[in-house]
Amino acid sequence: MYFNNREDIIRLTPEWKGERLPDGRPKVSDDVLRRMRNITFEEAWGPLWNAGYRNNVETNFRLTNPGQVLVGRAVTVVMAPFRPDLDAALKHIGIEEEGYTGFYNQWVIDNLIEDDVVVVDLYDKIFQGTYVGGNLSTAIHTRTKRGGAVIWGGIRDLEQIVKIEGLSIYYRGNDPTGIGNTLMTGYNTPCRIGQAICLPGDVVLGTISGIVFIPAHMAEAVVENAEKSHIRDVFGFDRLQSGTYTTAQIDTAWTLAMMEDFVQWFRTDPRAAEFQHLNWDEELEEARKREKE
């Protein structure tokens, strides 16, 4: 198989040790996806940057639904300028050998599943670079439920697409022309989106700020780090307002007494109820070590 090759996807994502989807993409859990919808752009970016992932963010998009957060598992697509002999060879492989029907974009969209996000490198092509219009956008929403698309290229039928409730598409521009003068060289292969790179199965986080591609093996840690940062901030704001601690104390490494105060607050405050899955043993141990130094 040339397109959407399970063995190639597995070889490209060896750091993922968990369950995989039938096509080989890492299956980041539904729970992690749910929690990912509550974190901010910067909260997702920070751990990646600190871990050396410096090319996982792109911000230069237009949005069909700016108020909605997009989260899902990446299905990647790489398009290229048309060349007759290559187009004939690729269509023979895809249609005659692998059983796809329609144009290249339909091959992908017809195989989407729940919580997928189509991530398309259309090399910033807008004239005849409209990867989806009203019909295919409806199909994306129907198949993915909460998913959507990230397109480094164009879309058409914008007036129709913005009326599809719950669908988020990040795109570069719109044009009335249909897609043409292009072909697909990669389906679930590494994909470049502007300054960022995406692998099949990455968790896609889209906010009003832009897109973050989170490696599957880091997704749970990114969410947990963001949740810890969020709930610590809630506690910190409380203690600053009550005059218990100074800003200098809150903004530096917490003492053991402060950590114990926080843990007690965490266990009893209603605002922390949804975060009770978080464990603070590591932070308490670090505070104890600092106390002894």
C-alpha atoms as a printed R data frame, in Angstrom:
    type eleno elety resid chain resno       x      y       z
1   ATOM     1    CA   MET     A     1   0.000  0.000   0.000
2   ATOM     2    CA   TYR     A     2   1.277  3.450  -0.936
3   ATOM     3    CA   PHE     A     3  -1.348  5.692   0.699
4   ATOM     4    CA   ASN     A     4  -2.209  5.545   4.416
5   ATOM     5    CA   ASN     A     5   0.256  2.741   5.092
6   ATOM     6    CA   ARG     A     6  -0.182  1.260   8.587
7   ATOM     7    CA   GLU     A     7   3.365 -0.106   8.847
8   ATOM     8    CA   ASP     A     8   4.917  3.220   7.827
9   ATOM     9    CA   ILE     A     9   2.782  5.122  10.361
10  ATOM    10    CA   ILE     A    10   3.875  2.784  13.160
11  ATOM    11    CA   ARG     A    11   7.543  3.164  12.186
12  ATOM    12    CA   LEU     A    12   7.200  6.978  12.186
13  ATOM    13    CA   THR     A    13   5.689  7.086  15.700
14  ATOM    14    CA   PRO     A    14   7.791  4.623  17.752
15  ATOM    15    CA   GLU     A    15   7.596  6.648  20.985
16  ATOM    16    CA   TRP     A    16   3.871  5.934  21.231
17  ATOM    17    CA   LYS     A    17   3.411  2.780  23.334
18  ATOM    18    CA   GLY     A    18  -0.368  2.727  23.649
19  ATOM    19    CA   GLU     A    19  -3.360  1.634  21.604
20  ATOM    20    CA   ARG     A    20  -3.453  2.365  17.880
21  ATOM    21    CA   LEU     A    21  -6.261  3.020  15.431
22  ATOM    22    CA   PRO     A    22  -6.835  0.515  12.603
23  ATOM    23    CA   ASP     A    23  -4.713  2.634  10.231
24  ATOM    24    CA   GLY     A    24  -1.797  2.588  12.700
25  ATOM    25    CA   ARG     A    25  -2.121  6.109  14.082
26  ATOM    26    CA   PRO     A    26  -1.623  6.520  17.832
27  ATOM    27    CA   LYS     A    27  -4.975  6.524  19.597
28  ATOM    28    CA   VAL     A    28  -4.651  9.182  22.250
29  ATOM    29    CA   SER     A    29  -7.498  8.485  24.671
30  ATOM    30    CA   ASP     A    30 -10.874 10.186  24.462
31  ATOM    31    CA   ASP     A    31 -10.334 11.417  28.035
32  ATOM    32    CA   VAL     A    32  -7.116 13.223  27.094
33  ATOM    33    CA   LEU     A    33  -8.860 14.806  24.093
34  ATOM    34    CA   ARG     A    34 -11.697 15.947  26.350
35  ATOM    35    CA   ARG     A    35  -9.299 17.523  28.832
36  ATOM    36    CA   MET     A    36  -7.252 19.078  26.009
37  ATOM    37    CA   ARG     A    37 -10.266 21.198  25.056
38  ATOM    38    CA   ASN     A    38  -9.909 23.115  28.340
39  ATOM    39    CA   ILE     A    39  -6.278 24.217  28.049
40  ATOM    40    CA   THR     A    40  -4.851 27.329  26.418
41  ATOM    41    CA   PHE     A    41  -2.582 27.727  23.413
42  ATOM    42    CA   GLU     A    42   0.361 28.788  25.591
43  ATOM    43    CA   GLU     A    43  -0.213 25.973  28.100
44  ATOM    44    CA   ALA     A    44   0.148 23.451  25.273
45  ATOM    45    CA   TRP     A    45   3.095 25.246  23.677
46  ATOM    46    CA   GLY     A    46   5.239 25.561  26.828
47  ATOM    47    CA   PRO     A    47   6.042 21.885  27.549
48  ATOM    48    CA   LEU     A    48   6.732 21.229  23.864
49  ATOM    49    CA   TRP     A    49   9.142 24.139  23.598
50  ATOM    50    CA   ASN     A    50  10.940 23.084  26.772
51  ATOM    51    CA   ALA     A    51  11.263 19.519  25.438
52  ATOM    52    CA   GLY     A    52  12.881 20.708  22.198
53  ATOM    53    CA   TYR     A    53   9.806 20.685  19.957
54  ATOM    54    CA   ARG     A    54  10.363 24.104  18.388
55  ATOM    55    CA   ASN     A    55   8.419 23.601  15.137
56  ATOM    56    CA   ASN     A    56   4.963 22.512  16.283
57  ATOM    57    CA   VAL     A    57   3.048 25.810  16.141
58  ATOM    58    CA   GLU     A    58   1.519 27.859  13.323
59  ATOM    59    CA   THR     A    59  -0.589 30.983  13.842
60  ATOM    60    CA   ASN     A    60  -1.205 32.467  10.387
61  ATOM    61    CA   PHE     A    61  -4.712 31.253   9.648
62  ATOM    62    CA   ARG     A    62  -8.225 32.417   8.998
63  ATOM    63    CA   LEU     A    63 -10.895 30.648  11.075
64  ATOM    64    CA   THR     A    64 -14.427 29.659  10.153
65  ATOM    65    CA   ASN     A    65 -15.462 29.517  13.818
66  ATOM    66    CA   PRO     A    66 -13.146 31.691  15.945
67  ATOM    67    CA   GLY     A    67 -15.003 31.045  19.197
68  ATOM    68    CA   GLN     A    68 -14.626 27.265  19.095
69  ATOM    69    CA   VAL     A    69 -11.696 25.135  20.253
70  ATOM    70    CA   LEU     A    70 -10.601 22.405  17.822
71  ATOM    71    CA   VAL     A    71  -9.172 19.165  19.231
72  ATOM    72    CA   GLY     A    72  -8.620 15.843  17.494
73  ATOM    73    CA   ARG     A    73  -6.232 13.256  16.079
74  ATOM    74    CA   ALA     A    74  -4.378 14.338  12.939
75  ATOM    75    CA   VAL     A    75  -4.948 12.739   9.546
76  ATOM    76    CA   THR     A    76  -2.214 14.235   7.395
77  ATOM    77    CA   VAL     A    77  -2.264 15.044   3.676
78  ATOM    78    CA   VAL     A    78   0.541 16.300   1.428
79  ATOM    79    CA   MET     A    79  -0.461 17.857  -1.909
80  ATOM    80    CA   ALA     A    80   1.870 18.942  -4.729
81  ATOM    81    CA   PRO     A    81   1.655 20.792  -8.056
82  ATOM    82    CA   PHE     A    82   0.151 18.814 -10.911
83  ATOM    83    CA   ARG     A    83   2.325 16.775 -13.257
84  ATOM    84    CA   PRO     A    84   0.520 14.515 -15.770
85  ATOM    85    CA   ASP     A    85   2.711 11.418 -15.518
86  ATOM    86    CA   LEU     A    86   2.854 11.515 -11.720
87  ATOM    87    CA   ASP     A    87  -0.888 12.146 -11.484
88  ATOM    88    CA   ALA     A    88  -1.572  9.105 -13.686
89  ATOM    89    CA   ALA     A    89   0.706  6.910 -11.578
90  ATOM    90    CA   LEU     A    90  -0.790  8.056  -8.275
91  ATOM    91    CA   LYS     A    91  -4.359  7.607  -9.470
92  ATOM    92    CA   HIS     A    92  -3.538  4.127 -10.755
93  ATOM    93    CA   ILE     A    93  -2.162  3.231  -7.313
94  ATOM    94    CA   GLY     A    94  -5.010  4.832  -5.407
95  ATOM    95    CA   ILE     A    95  -7.957  3.856  -7.594
96  ATOM    96    CA   GLU     A    96  -6.917  0.661  -9.353
97  ATOM    97    CA   GLU     A    97  -4.759 -0.889  -6.632
98  ATOM    98    CA   GLU     A    98  -6.137  0.512  -3.370
99  ATOM    99    CA   GLY     A    99  -9.798  1.068  -4.210
100 ATOM   100    CA   TYR     A   100 -10.247  4.813  -3.609
101 ATOM   101    CA   THR     A   101 -12.898  6.738  -5.531
102 ATOM   102    CA   GLY     A   102 -13.310 10.353  -6.596
103 ATOM   103    CA   PHE     A   103 -10.628 13.053  -6.385
104 ATOM   104    CA   TYR     A   104  -7.723 12.961  -3.919
105 ATOM   105    CA   ASN     A   105  -9.462 15.011  -1.231
106 ATOM   106    CA   GLN     A   106 -12.436 12.630  -1.342
107 ATOM   107    CA   TRP     A   107 -10.128  9.651  -0.747
108 ATOM   108    CA   VAL     A   108  -9.213 11.152   2.615
109 ATOM   109    CA   ILE     A   109 -12.537 12.601   3.722
110 ATOM   110    CA   ASP     A   110 -14.465  9.421   2.928
111 ATOM   111    CA   ASN     A   111 -12.279  7.535   5.438
112 ATOM   112    CA   LEU     A   112 -12.415  9.944   8.395
113 ATOM   113    CA   ILE     A   113 -13.623  8.738  11.775
114 ATOM   114    CA   GLU     A   114 -14.785 10.398  14.989
115 ATOM   115    CA   ASP     A   115 -12.426 13.040  16.435
116 ATOM   116    CA   ASP     A   116 -10.217 13.163  13.329
117 ATOM   117    CA   VAL     A   117  -8.761 16.467  12.126
118 ATOM   118    CA   VAL     A   118  -7.652 16.665   8.479
119 ATOM   119    CA   VAL     A   119  -4.278 18.427   8.288
120 ATOM   120    CA   VAL     A   120  -3.516 19.401   4.689
121 ATOM   121    CA   ASP     A   121  -0.335 20.842   3.201
122 ATOM   122    CA   LEU     A   122  -1.717 22.462   0.048
123 ATOM   123    CA   TYR     A   123   1.462 24.558  -0.275
124 ATOM   124    CA   ASP     A   124  -0.484 27.797   0.340
125 ATOM   125    CA   LYS     A   125  -2.438 27.305  -2.901
126 ATOM   126    CA   ILE     A   126  -5.739 29.190  -2.928
127 ATOM   127    CA   PHE     A   127  -6.735 29.659  -6.603
128 ATOM   128    CA   GLN     A   128  -7.770 26.120  -7.576
129 ATOM   129    CA   GLY     A   129  -6.500 25.150  -4.142
130 ATOM   130    CA   THR     A   130  -9.831 24.885  -2.350
131 ATOM   131    CA   TYR     A   131  -9.550 21.590  -0.503
132 ATOM   132    CA   VAL     A   132 -13.146 21.679   0.743
133 ATOM   133    CA   GLY     A   133 -16.401 23.413  -0.067
134 ATOM   134    CA   GLY     A   134 -19.827 23.100   1.480
135 ATOM   135    CA   ASN     A   135 -20.379 19.421   0.676
136 ATOM   136    CA   LEU     A   136 -17.019 18.092   1.853
137 ATOM   137    CA   SER     A   137 -17.096 20.307   4.946
138 ATOM   138    CA   THR     A   138 -20.465 18.801   5.825
139 ATOM   139    CA   ALA     A   139 -18.950 15.338   5.340
140 ATOM   140    CA   ILE     A   140 -16.032 16.204   7.641
141 ATOM   141    CA   HIS     A   141 -18.403 17.360  10.365
142 ATOM   142    CA   THR     A   142 -20.676 14.341   9.975
143 ATOM   143    CA   ARG     A   143 -17.826 11.840  10.152
144 ATOM   144    CA   THR     A   144 -15.641 13.467  12.821
145 ATOM   145    CA   LYS     A   145 -18.370 14.900  15.134
146 ATOM   146    CA   ARG     A   146 -16.019 17.224  17.045
147 ATOM   147    CA   GLY     A   147 -13.182 17.303  14.484
148 ATOM   148    CA   GLY     A   148 -12.418 19.658  11.636
149 ATOM   149    CA   ALA     A   149  -9.625 20.663   9.296
150 ATOM   150    CA   VAL     A   150  -6.347 22.579   9.153
151 ATOM   151    CA   ILE     A   151  -5.615 23.573   5.562
152 ATOM   152    CA   TRP     A   152  -2.459 25.354   4.407
153 ATOM   153    CA   GLY     A   153  -4.378 26.434   1.349
154 ATOM   154    CA   GLY     A   154  -7.878 27.430   0.360
155 ATOM   155    CA   ILE     A   155 -11.553 26.661   0.829
156 ATOM   156    CA   ARG     A   156 -14.694 27.605  -1.106
157 ATOM   157    CA   ASP     A   157 -18.394 28.044  -0.238
158 ATOM   158    CA   LEU     A   158 -17.405 30.009   2.849
159 ATOM   159    CA   GLU     A   159 -20.950 31.309   3.419
160 ATOM   160    CA   GLN     A   160 -22.155 27.713   3.638
161 ATOM   161    CA   ILE     A   161 -19.282 26.434   5.766
162 ATOM   162    CA   VAL     A   162 -19.654 29.046   8.516
163 ATOM   163    CA   LYS     A   163 -23.250 27.889   9.012
164 ATOM   164    CA   ILE     A   164 -22.184 24.307   9.844
165 ATOM   165    CA   GLU     A   165 -22.607 24.429  13.602
166 ATOM   166    CA   GLY     A   166 -19.725 22.903  15.542
167 ATOM   167    CA   LEU     A   167 -17.273 22.709  12.634
168 ATOM   168    CA   SER     A   168 -13.888 24.451  12.822
169 ATOM   169    CA   ILE     A   169 -11.672 24.907   9.778
170 ATOM   170    CA   TYR     A   170  -8.362 26.749   9.841
171 ATOM   171    CA   TYR     A   171  -7.432 27.923   6.334
172 ATOM   172    CA   ARG     A   172  -5.340 30.462   4.442
173 ATOM   173    CA   GLY     A   173  -7.860 31.995   2.033
174 ATOM   174    CA   ASN     A   174 -11.034 31.406   0.073
175 ATOM   175    CA   ASP     A   175 -11.718 31.335  -3.649
176 ATOM   176    CA   PRO     A   176 -14.705 30.368  -5.849
177 ATOM   177    CA   THR     A   177 -12.670 27.961  -7.999
178 ATOM   178    CA   GLY     A   178 -12.781 24.242  -7.350
179 ATOM   179    CA   ILE     A   179  -9.670 22.245  -6.500
180 ATOM   180    CA   GLY     A   180  -7.487 21.476  -9.527
181 ATOM   181    CA   ASN     A   181  -3.990 21.479 -11.011
182 ATOM   182    CA   THR     A   182  -2.772 19.545  -7.980
183 ATOM   183    CA   LEU     A   183  -2.209 15.977  -6.794
184 ATOM   184    CA   MET     A   184  -1.617 14.077  -3.543
185 ATOM   185    CA   THR     A   185   1.804 12.621  -2.773
186 ATOM   186    CA   GLY     A   186   1.228 11.735   0.880
187 ATOM   187    CA   TYR     A   187  -1.641 10.440   3.021
188 ATOM   188    CA   ASN     A   188  -0.795  9.954   6.709
189 ATOM   189    CA   THR     A   189   2.833 10.893   6.195
190 ATOM   190    CA   PRO     A   190   4.822 13.766   7.777
191 ATOM   191    CA   CYS     A   191   3.138 17.015   6.785
192 ATOM   192    CA   ARG     A   192   4.403 20.604   6.836
193 ATOM   193    CA   ILE     A   193   1.966 23.358   7.795
194 ATOM   194    CA   GLY     A   194   3.677 26.723   7.448
195 ATOM   195    CA   GLN     A   195   6.488 26.700   9.994
196 ATOM   196    CA   ALA     A   196   5.199 23.569  11.742
197 ATOM   197    CA   ILE     A   197   5.391 19.834  11.123
198 ATOM   198    CA   CYS     A   198   2.662 17.342  11.929
199 ATOM   199    CA   LEU     A   199   2.699 13.552  12.144
200 ATOM   200    CA   PRO     A   200  -0.317 11.285  11.736
201 ATOM   201    CA   GLY     A   201  -1.951 10.807  15.127
202 ATOM   202    CA   ASP     A   202  -0.630 14.040  16.627
203 ATOM   203    CA   VAL     A   203  -3.199 15.783  18.800
204 ATOM   204    CA   VAL     A   204  -4.288 18.966  17.048
205 ATOM   205    CA   LEU     A   205  -5.200 21.869  19.339
206 ATOM   206    CA   GLY     A   206  -6.702 24.880  17.609
207 ATOM   207    CA   THR     A   207  -7.684 28.069  19.408
208 ATOM   208    CA   ILE     A   208  -8.161 31.674  18.387
209 ATOM   209    CA   SER     A   209  -4.372 31.989  18.737
210 ATOM   210    CA   GLY     A   210  -3.492 29.312  16.182
211 ATOM   211    CA   ILE     A   211  -2.640 25.617  15.906
212 ATOM   212    CA   VAL     A   212  -0.417 23.420  18.089
213 ATOM   213    CA   PHE     A   213   0.545 19.914  16.943
214 ATOM   214    CA   ILE     A   214   1.176 17.816  20.065
215 ATOM   215    CA   PRO     A   215   3.061 14.514  19.633
216 ATOM   216    CA   ALA     A   216   0.821 11.661  20.741
217 ATOM   217    CA   HIS     A   217   3.329 10.376  23.298
218 ATOM   218    CA   MET     A   218   3.394 13.807  24.984
219 ATOM   219    CA   ALA     A   219  -0.327 14.594  24.924
220 ATOM   220    CA   GLU     A   220  -1.251 13.361  28.411
221 ATOM   221    CA   ALA     A   221   1.770 15.045  30.013
222 ATOM   222    CA   VAL     A   222   0.942 18.326  28.237
223 ATOM   223    CA   VAL     A   223  -2.638 18.213  29.530
224 ATOM   224    CA   GLU     A   224  -1.564 17.334  33.058
225 ATOM   225    CA   ASN     A   225   1.024 20.129  33.114
226 ATOM   226    CA   ALA     A   226  -1.616 22.614  31.933
227 ATOM   227    CA   GLU     A   227  -4.167 21.452  34.490
228 ATOM   228    CA   LYS     A   228  -1.634 21.730  37.314
229 ATOM   229    CA   SER     A   229  -0.651 25.198  36.192
230 ATOM   230    CA   HIS     A   230  -4.298 26.263  36.011
231 ATOM   231    CA   ILE     A   231  -5.365 25.044  39.444
232 ATOM   232    CA   ARG     A   232  -2.204 26.374  41.098
233 ATOM   233    CA   ASP     A   233  -3.060 29.772  39.636
234 ATOM   234    CA   VAL     A   234  -6.561 29.606  41.154
235 ATOM   235    CA   PHE     A   235  -5.032 28.886  44.559
236 ATOM   236    CA   GLY     A   236  -2.394 31.580  44.083
237 ATOM   237    CA   PHE     A   237  -4.974 34.241  43.219
238 ATOM   238    CA   ASP     A   238  -6.921 33.332  46.373
239 ATOM   239    CA   ARG     A   239  -3.896 33.595  48.621
240 ATOM   240    CA   LEU     A   240  -2.770 36.872  47.050
241 ATOM   241    CA   GLN     A   241  -6.223 38.392  47.540
242 ATOM   242    CA   SER     A   242  -6.281 37.303  51.177
243 ATOM   243    CA   GLY     A   243  -2.768 38.648  51.762
244 ATOM   244    CA   THR     A   244  -1.493 35.218  52.869
245 ATOM   245    CA   TYR     A   245   1.470 35.275  50.482
246 ATOM   246    CA   THR     A   246   3.318 37.899  48.485
247 ATOM   247    CA   THR     A   247   3.676 37.876  44.704
248 ATOM   248    CA   ALA     A   248   7.342 36.984  45.165
249 ATOM   249    CA   GLN     A   249   6.380 33.893  47.139
250 ATOM   250    CA   ILE     A   250   3.727 32.813  44.629
251 ATOM   251    CA   ASP     A   251   5.979 33.368  41.600
252 ATOM   252    CA   THR     A   252   8.949 31.386  42.921
253 ATOM   253    CA   ALA     A   253   9.386 27.742  43.976
254 ATOM   254    CA   TRP     A   254   6.905 27.078  46.773
255 ATOM   255    CA   THR     A   255   8.100 26.138  50.242
256 ATOM   256    CA   LEU     A   256   6.965 22.903  51.868
257 ATOM   257    CA   ALA     A   257   4.505 24.843  54.024
258 ATOM   258    CA   MET     A   258   3.014 26.492  50.936
259 ATOM   259    CA   MET     A   259   2.729 23.172  49.102
260 ATOM   260    CA   GLU     A   260   1.007 21.578  52.105
261 ATOM   261    CA   ASP     A   261  -1.344 24.565  52.295
262 ATOM   262    CA   PHE     A   262  -2.095 24.134  48.587
263 ATOM   263    CA   VAL     A   263  -2.715 20.375  48.826
264 ATOM   264    CA   GLN     A   264  -5.149 20.890  51.702
265 ATOM   265    CA   TRP     A   265  -6.956 23.583  49.678
266 ATOM   266    CA   PHE     A   266  -6.917 21.333  46.594
267 ATOM   267    CA   ARG     A   267  -8.651 18.502  48.451
268 ATOM   268    CA   THR     A   268 -11.478 20.661  49.770
269 ATOM   269    CA   ASP     A   269 -12.153 23.581  47.433
270 ATOM   270    CA   PRO     A   270 -15.068 22.970  45.006
271 ATOM   271    CA   ARG     A   271 -13.161 24.633  42.168
272 ATOM   272    CA   ALA     A   272 -10.602 21.827  42.321
273 ATOM   273    CA   ALA     A   273 -13.189 19.041  42.130
274 ATOM   274    CA   GLU     A   274 -12.685 18.331  38.421
275 ATOM   275    CA   PHE     A   275  -8.913 18.058  38.908
276 ATOM   276    CA   GLN     A   276  -8.856 15.384  41.599
277 ATOM   277    CA   HIS     A   277  -7.144 12.967  39.211
278 ATOM   278    CA   LEU     A   278  -3.951 15.031  39.593
279 ATOM   279    CA   ASN     A   279  -1.215 13.800  41.932
280 ATOM   280    CA   TRP     A   280   1.077 16.170  43.842
281 ATOM   281    CA   ASP     A   281   3.534 13.688  45.411
282 ATOM   282    CA   GLU     A   282   6.378 14.772  43.148
283 ATOM   283    CA   GLU     A   283   5.896 18.447  43.927
284 ATOM   284    CA   LEU     A   284   5.712 17.743  47.676
285 ATOM   285    CA   GLU     A   285   8.918 15.716  47.511
286 ATOM   286    CA   GLU     A   286  10.705 18.502  45.635
287 ATOM   287    CA   ALA     A   287   9.582 20.990  48.281
288 ATOM   288    CA   ARG     A   288  10.907 18.702  51.041
289 ATOM   289    CA   LYS     A   289  14.271 18.490  49.295
290 ATOM   290    CA   ARG     A   290  14.478 22.264  49.010
291 ATOM   291    CA   GLU     A   291  13.624 22.539  52.720
292 ATOM   292    CA   LYS     A   292  16.667 20.424  53.588
293 ATOM   293    CA   GLU     A   293  19.122 22.323  51.390
